[in-house]
Amino acid sequence: MTEWPQPRIWHLFPRRRNPLGDQAETHVRGWLDRYRLAEDPEDLIRLRHSRLGEAIAWSYPNASREVLELAADLLLWLLSFDDTHVEKATSDAAADVASRVAAFVDVLGHDGNSDGIGHEAALADLVGRARALLAPGQVARLLAAVHTTALAFLWQRIVRGKRVRLAEYNAMRPFSSLAAPLVVLIEPAAGLDLPDVVREDPDVRRVGHAARTLAGWINDLYSFAYEYDSTGEPPRTLPTLLAERNQCSLPKGFAEAVRMCEREARTAHALLVKLAGSGAPQAAVYSQAVRDNIASNEWWYTSDRYAAASTVLRPR
């Protein structure tokens, strides 16, 4: 049996948990039922057992209850659509996904009606709550990230089973992994509203990029064996694309992906240490918040929850 050794990065990012995780878990299960975001019983079981409130508690250890619940519901919205309309073998055709994405773009631009059920109404609820909780600039950045992620849903459905260039994959992976909107929430979840001069600092922008990139690559590595065993074919994710580009064996492609992940983690860690000591307004708090967010990936993939295919979150 082939061994798929995982990256050694978690010593760089110690984990912390928000004590409101249980409340967020109760809330997000109720929100799932309120908007009926999955109809298939198997999908419902998977989502109900995914412990999204707990996952978010590790992502944002200092968030208020309202922001924690917003983040948990947003994660549920993203995952449930990805699970039921993008990733499943029986999922919608690309044209159907395109129609749904167009509806999401309309909601993001005009808010929409949250009174019904389904993903459009649920998105309208999220947009309204974000406007009530976050600063205007934070709302704009969050909605832009959701918009791009919705386009990534369509891209993912179109290219499924096809060969894509490594550069194209890496451009889309921070969005198809669903990380981008959750990285935007790092700032408000830490109680921050960064000055523009800090937010646009090259090091701050780079650590945000690293957080998004690591979320996708870590998922590719930890889900590789599961997906390979499930389908009998290597998933068309980072290790496989590297093996094809380098014309090498799959284990060597996987090892190169691990090295890339470890390099990116070390880069992120060094920049976070630099930011923490920079003296820039709010930079130290933001540095810790990004560190917490990256650390939360360990909870997803090293818990027993991830190994039980019938009850866990489908790999992103």
C-alpha positions in Angstrom: 0.0 0.0 0.0 1.3 3.4 -0.9 2.0 5.8 1.9 1.0 9.4 1.5 3.0 11.3 4.2 1.4 14.6 5.3 3.2 18.0 5.7 4.9 18.8 9.0 3.6 22.2 9.7 1.3 22.2 12.8 4.1 23.0 15.2 4.2 26.5 13.5 0.5 27.1 14.2 -0.7 26.2 17.7 -4.5 25.9 18.0 -7.0 27.8 20.1 -10.7 27.3 20.5 -13.6 29.8 20.9 -15.6 28.8 24.0 -18.8 29.7 22.1 -18.4 26.7 19.8 -21.2 24.7 21.2 -23.6 27.6 20.8 -22.5 28.0 17.2 -23.0 24.3 16.6 -26.6 24.5 17.9 -27.3 27.5 15.8 -25.9 26.2 12.5 -27.9 23.0 12.7 -31.1 25.1 13.2 -30.1 27.2 10.2 -29.6 24.1 8.0 -33.2 23.0 8.9 -34.6 26.5 8.4 -33.3 26.9 4.9 -33.4 23.2 3.9 -30.0 23.4 2.2 -30.0 19.7 1.4 -32.8 17.3 0.5 -31.0 14.0 0.1 -31.0 12.1 3.5 -27.3 11.2 3.0 -26.3 14.8 2.4 -28.3 15.9 5.4 -26.6 13.3 7.7 -23.2 14.4 6.4 -23.8 18.1 7.0 -25.4 17.5 10.4 -22.4 15.4 11.5 -19.8 17.8 10.1 -19.7 19.9 13.3 -19.3 23.2 11.5 -19.8 25.2 14.6 -16.9 23.4 16.2 -14.8 24.0 13.1 -15.5 27.7 13.1 -14.7 27.8 16.9 -11.2 26.8 16.0 -11.0 29.2 13.1 -12.0 32.3 15.1 -11.2 31.8 18.8 -11.9 35.5 19.7 -15.1 36.0 17.6 -18.3 37.3 19.2 -21.3 34.9 19.1 -22.9 36.9 16.2 -19.8 36.8 14.0 -19.2 33.1 14.9 -22.7 32.2 13.9 -22.4 34.2 10.7 -19.2 32.4 9.8 -20.7 28.9 10.6 -23.7 29.6 8.5 -21.6 30.9 5.6 -19.4 27.8 5.8 -22.6 25.6 5.7 -23.9 27.6 2.8 -20.7 27.1 0.8 -20.3 23.4 1.7 -23.9 22.4 1.1 -24.0 23.9 -2.3 -20.6 22.4 -3.2 -21.7 19.0 -1.9 -25.1 18.8 -3.5 -24.7 20.7 -6.8 -21.0 20.7 -7.7 -19.2 17.6 -6.4 -21.7 14.8 -6.5 -21.5 12.4 -9.4 -25.2 13.0 -10.0 -24.9 16.8 -9.5 -26.3 19.4 -11.8 -25.1 20.0 -15.3 -22.8 23.0 -15.8 -25.6 25.0 -17.3 -27.8 24.4 -14.2 -24.9 25.5 -12.0 -24.5 28.5 -14.1 -28.1 29.5 -13.6 -27.8 29.1 -9.9 -24.6 31.1 -9.8 -26.4 33.9 -11.8 -29.1 33.9 -9.1 -26.4 34.2 -6.4 -24.8 37.2 -8.2 -28.1 38.9 -8.3 -28.6 38.4 -4.5 -25.1 39.7 -3.8 -25.9 42.8 -5.9 -29.4 43.4 -4.6 -29.7 41.6 -1.3 -32.8 39.5 -2.2 -35.5 38.0 -0.1 -34.6 35.7 2.9 -38.1 34.6 3.6 -38.1 31.4 1.5 -36.0 28.3 1.6 -32.9 27.1 -0.4 -29.6 28.6 -1.2 -30.8 31.9 -2.7 -32.9 32.8 0.4 -30.1 31.6 2.7 -27.6 33.8 0.9 -29.9 36.8 1.3 -30.0 36.1 5.0 -26.2 36.0 5.2 -25.9 39.3 3.2 -28.4 41.1 5.5 -26.6 39.8 8.7 -23.2 40.8 7.3 -24.4 44.3 6.6 -25.7 44.6 10.2 -22.5 43.2 11.8 -19.6 44.3 9.7 -18.0 47.6 8.6 -19.0 48.7 5.1 -15.5 47.8 3.7 -15.6 44.4 5.3 -19.0 43.7 3.8 -17.7 44.7 0.3 -14.7 42.4 0.6 -16.8 39.5 2.0 -19.4 39.8 -0.8 -16.6 40.0 -3.4 -15.1 36.8 -2.1 -18.4 35.0 -2.1 -18.9 36.2 -5.7 -15.6 34.8 -6.8 -16.2 31.6 -5.0 -19.6 31.2 -6.8 -17.7 31.6 -10.1 -15.3 28.9 -8.8 -18.3 26.6 -8.3 -19.0 26.9 -12.0 -15.4 26.5 -13.0 -15.1 23.4 -10.9 -18.2 21.9 -12.5 -17.0 22.7 -16.0 -13.5 21.2 -15.6 -14.5 18.2 -13.6 -12.7 15.1 -15.0 -10.7 17.3 -17.5 -7.1 18.2 -17.6 -6.3 21.7 -16.5 -3.0 23.5 -16.3 -1.3 23.7 -12.9 -1.3 27.5 -13.1 -5.0 27.6 -13.7 -5.6 25.2 -10.9 -3.6 27.2 -8.4 -5.4 30.4 -9.4 -8.8 28.9 -8.7 -7.9 26.6 -5.7 -8.2 29.3 -3.0 -11.7 29.8 -4.1 -12.8 26.3 -5.0 -11.6 25.3 -1.6 -14.1 27.8 -0.1 -11.3 29.5 1.8 -11.5 33.0 0.4 -14.7 34.3 2.2 -13.5 32.7 5.5 -10.2 34.5 5.3 -12.0 37.8 4.8 -13.8 37.1 8.1 -10.5 36.8 10.0 -10.4 40.6 10.5 -13.9 41.2 11.9 -13.8 38.0 13.9 -10.8 39.3 15.7 -12.7 42.6 16.4 -10.5 44.5 13.9 -11.1 47.0 11.2 -7.6 47.4 9.8 -6.6 50.8 8.5 -6.2 50.8 4.7 -2.4 51.4 5.0 -2.1 48.2 7.0 -4.5 46.1 4.9 -2.7 47.1 1.7 0.8 46.4 3.2 2.5 43.8 0.9 3.2 41.5 3.9 -0.4 41.6 5.1 -1.6 40.9 1.6 0.9 38.0 1.3 -0.2 36.3 4.5 -3.8 36.5 3.4 -2.8 34.8 0.1 -0.9 32.2 2.1 -3.9 31.4 4.3 -6.1 30.9 1.3 -3.5 28.9 -0.6 -2.7 26.6 2.4 -6.4 25.8 2.9 -6.6 24.4 -0.6 -3.3 22.6 -0.6 -3.8 21.1 2.8 -7.2 19.8 1.7 -5.6 18.3 -1.5 -3.1 16.4 0.6 -5.3 15.1 3.4 -8.2 14.2 1.1 -6.0 12.5 -1.5 -6.0 8.9 -0.2 -9.8 9.1 0.7 -10.7 10.3 -2.8 -8.3 7.8 -4.5 -9.8 4.9 -2.5 -13.3 6.1 -3.2 -13.1 6.4 -7.0 -10.1 4.2 -7.9 -8.6 7.1 -9.8 -6.2 9.7 -8.5 -8.1 13.0 -7.8 -7.2 15.8 -10.2 -5.7 17.9 -7.5 -2.3 19.4 -6.8 -0.3 16.1 -6.4 -1.6 14.6 -9.7 -1.1 17.9 -11.6 2.5 18.1 -10.3 3.2 14.5 -11.3 1.8 15.2 -14.8 3.8 18.4 -15.2 7.0 16.9 -13.9 6.4 13.6 -15.7 7.1 11.7 -12.6 5.4 9.1 -10.5 2.3 9.9 -8.4 4.2 9.4 -5.0 6.9 11.9 -6.3 4.2 14.3 -7.3 2.6 14.0 -3.9 6.0 14.5 -2.2 6.5 17.7 -4.2 3.1 19.0 -3.1 4.0 18.3 0.5 7.2 20.3 0.0 5.3 23.2 -1.5 2.9 23.2 1.4 5.7 23.2 3.9 7.4 26.1 2.2 4.3 28.1 2.1 3.6 27.4 5.7 7.2 28.6 6.7 6.7 31.7 4.6 3.4 32.5 6.3 4.9 31.9 9.7 7.9 34.2 9.1 5.7 37.0 7.8 3.3 36.6 10.8 6.2 36.9 13.2 7.4 40.0 11.3 3.9 41.6 11.4 3.5 40.9 15.1 6.6 42.9 15.8 6.1 45.6 13.3 4.3 48.1 15.6 1.8 48.8 12.8 -1.8 49.6 14.1 -3.6 46.3 15.0 -0.9 44.3 13.2 0.0 42.1 16.1 -3.7 41.1 16.8 -4.2 40.4 13.1 -1.1 38.3 12.9 -2.4 36.1 15.8 -5.8 35.9 14.1 -4.3 34.6 10.8 -2.2 32.2 12.7 -5.3 30.8 14.4 -7.1 30.5 11.1 -4.3 28.5 9.5 -4.0 26.3 12.6 -7.7 25.4 12.4 -7.0 23.3 9.3 -5.5 20.7 11.6 -8.8 20.2 13.3 -10.5 19.3 10.0 -8.0 16.7 9.0 -6.6 15.1 12.1 -9.8 14.4 13.9 -11.6 11.0 13.8 -14.5 12.9 12.1 -12.7 13.1 8.8 -12.1 9.3 8.6 -15.7 8.2 8.7 -16.8 8.6 5.1 -20.5 8.2 5.8 -20.8 11.0 8.3 -18.1 13.5 7.6 -17.7 16.5 5.4 -16.9 15.6 1.8 -13.4 16.8 1.1 -13.5 20.2 -0.5 
